[in-house]
Amino acid sequence: MKNLQAGDLDRVIHLIKPTPKESRFGGPGTEVEYLPENGVKVWANRKDEIAGASEEVEGKRVTAVSLVSFSIRYRSDINPTWRIVEEGGQVYNIVHVAEQGRRQWLVIKAKHHD
């Protein structure tokens, strides 16, 4: 991967962390939800990973899966439980987060089910 420059960050993405859903008894439950107000917007660079494209079976349906890399400025709080939402509304599940450079950039690998 080439050295990233600030000018390479050409799109805005929304990083959303999971929030525990309340159980029917009012306490924290075991399920999570992704609320836009629990996220942050950041500038990113997107790269489609051709080698990561595949198909997965969901129930009785086969769906296409796209693997995408997003590069953002370094943040210490992002992890694979978060999701990414692009400006067009596409939702990605984060698969892997890796630091590039010494706390300079984060490369986030994410999946999108078509």
C-alpha positions in Angstrom: 0.0 0.0 0.0 1.3 3.4 -0.9 1.9 6.0 1.8 -1.4 7.7 2.5 -1.7 11.5 2.5 -4.5 13.6 4.0 -5.7 14.5 0.5 -6.4 10.8 -0.2 -9.2 10.8 2.3 -12.0 11.6 -0.2 -15.2 10.4 1.4 -17.0 10.7 4.7 -18.0 7.5 6.5 -20.0 7.1 9.7 -18.4 4.7 12.3 -21.1 3.4 14.7 -20.5 1.6 17.9 -23.0 -1.0 19.2 -25.3 -0.1 22.1 -26.8 -2.8 24.3 -30.6 -3.1 23.9 -32.7 -2.9 27.0 -34.2 -6.3 28.0 -37.9 -6.5 28.4 -37.3 -6.1 32.2 -35.6 -2.8 31.7 -31.9 -3.8 32.3 -29.2 -4.3 29.7 -30.0 -7.2 27.3 -27.8 -9.5 25.3 -28.6 -8.0 21.9 -27.1 -4.8 20.5 -28.4 -2.1 18.2 -26.5 0.4 16.0 -27.8 3.9 16.6 -26.5 6.8 14.4 -26.3 9.1 17.4 -23.7 6.6 18.9 -21.3 7.1 15.9 -18.8 9.5 14.6 -18.2 10.8 11.0 -14.7 10.7 9.7 -12.9 11.2 6.4 -11.7 8.0 4.7 -10.1 6.4 1.7 -11.9 3.4 0.3 -10.3 0.5 -1.6 -12.3 -2.4 -3.0 -10.6 -5.7 -2.3 -11.1 -7.8 -5.4 -9.6 -10.9 -3.8 -12.1 -10.7 -0.9 -15.3 -10.9 -2.9 -17.2 -14.1 -2.3 -20.6 -15.6 -1.7 -22.2 -16.7 1.5 -25.3 -18.7 2.3 -27.8 -16.8 4.6 -30.7 -19.1 5.4 -31.7 -20.6 2.0 -30.3 -17.6 0.0 -26.9 -17.1 -1.5 -25.7 -13.5 -1.2 -22.7 -11.7 -2.6 -20.1 -10.4 -0.1 -17.8 -7.5 -0.9 -14.7 -6.9 1.1 -13.6 -3.3 1.4 -10.7 -1.5 3.1 -11.2 1.9 4.6 -8.2 4.0 5.7 -8.8 6.7 8.3 -6.7 8.8 10.6 -5.6 6.8 13.7 -8.2 6.4 16.4 -7.8 4.1 19.4 -11.5 3.3 20.0 -12.5 1.4 16.8 -12.9 -2.4 17.0 -14.6 -5.2 15.0 -17.9 -4.8 16.9 -18.5 -1.5 15.2 -20.2 -0.9 11.8 -19.5 1.5 9.0 -22.2 3.4 7.1 -21.3 5.1 3.8 -22.9 8.3 2.7 -25.1 6.3 0.3 -26.4 4.2 3.1 -24.4 1.0 2.5 -23.7 -0.8 5.8 -20.4 -2.7 6.4 -19.5 -5.0 9.2 -16.0 -4.5 10.4 -13.9 -7.6 10.2 -10.4 -6.4 11.1 -8.7 -3.2 12.3 -4.9 -2.6 11.8 -2.7 0.3 12.6 -0.5 1.6 9.8 2.5 3.7 10.7 3.0 4.7 14.3 -0.5 5.8 15.3 -0.9 7.6 12.0 -3.6 5.6 10.1 -6.0 2.8 10.7 -6.9 0.3 7.9 -10.3 -1.2 8.5 -11.3 -4.3 6.6 -15.1 -4.5 6.3 -17.8 -6.8 4.7 -20.9 -5.7 2.8 -23.6 -8.3 2.0 -25.3 -7.4 -1.3 
